[in-house]
Amino acid sequence: MCYSREEILGHTIMEIFPGIETTYFFLKLKKCLEDRISFKMENPFTFRDGKTEWYLLSVYPVSEGAFILSRDITERKEKEARELGVTLENARLFEEEKKRFSELNCWCKKA
């Protein structure tokens, strides 16, 4: 179930999506806002009803904060998973592990 305009306006992303500050997306968003660097990434999103869909996120810094363009790529991800002989959930878990590795790599470079 998507959020209505009224449910989103006037709220922070942390209020709408509790726990988002612990995600790889939020790390990239923070870097975008601080360093004024745009980025793209594929990211799963689990809705309130438990359904998970995949989105291609294009994020750009703007004077008001960030402009986030999202495109539903669930069908493509499902096709890729079928071709690999895995479930979409396993593909999501693999993507999460890749992101964790990337976060660790970034942290190690800073240390």
Backbone hydrogen bonds, N-H to C=O, Kabsch-Sander energy under -0.5 kcal/mol:
donor,donor_aa,acceptor,acceptor_aa,energy
8,I,4,S,-1.1
8,I,5,R,-0.5
9,L,5,R,-2.7
11,H,8,I,-1.7
16,I,12,T,-1.8
17,F,13,I,-2.4
20,I,17,F,-2.2
22,T,19,G,-1.9
23,T,20,I,-2.0
26,F,20,I,-0.5
27,L,23,T,-1.7
28,K,24,Y,-2.3
29,L,25,F,-2.7
30,K,26,F,-2.8
31,K,27,L,-1.9
32,C,28,K,-2.3
33,L,29,L,-2.4
34,E,30,K,-2.5
35,D,31,K,-3.1
36,R,32,C,-1.3
39,F,59,V,-2.1
41,M,57,L,-2.1
43,N,55,Y,-2.8
45,F,53,E,-3.1
47,F,45,F,-0.6
47,F,51,K,-3.1
48,R,1,M,-0.7
50,G,47,F,-2.1
53,E,45,F,-2.5
55,Y,43,N,-2.4
56,L,71,R,-2.8
57,L,41,M,-3.5
57,L,55,Y,-0.7
58,S,56,L,-0.5
58,S,69,L,-2.9
59,V,39,F,-3.3
59,V,57,L,-0.5
60,Y,67,F,-2.6
62,V,65,G,-2.2
65,G,62,V,-1.6
67,F,60,Y,-3.2
68,I,66,A,-0.6
69,L,58,S,-2.9
69,L,67,F,-0.6
70,S,68,I,-0.5
71,R,56,L,-1.8
73,I,54,W,-2.4
74,T,54,W,-0.7
77,K,73,I,-2.4
78,E,74,T,-2.7
79,K,75,E,-2.2
80,E,76,R,-2.6
81,A,77,K,-2.4
82,R,78,E,-2.4
83,E,79,K,-2.5
84,L,80,E,-1.7
85,G,81,A,-0.8
85,G,82,R,-0.7
86,V,81,A,-2.6
91,A,87,T,-2.0
92,R,88,L,-2.3
93,L,89,E,-2.4
94,F,90,N,-2.3
95,E,91,A,-2.2
96,E,92,R,-2.3
97,E,93,L,-2.0
98,K,94,F,-2.2
99,K,95,E,-2.2
100,R,96,E,-2.3
101,F,97,E,-2.4
102,S,98,K,-2.1
103,E,99,K,-2.6
104,L,100,R,-2.5
105,N,101,F,-2.5
106,C,102,S,-2.5
107,W,103,E,-2.5
108,C,104,L,-2.6
109,K,105,N,-1.9
110,K,106,C,-1.5
111,A,107,W,-1.4
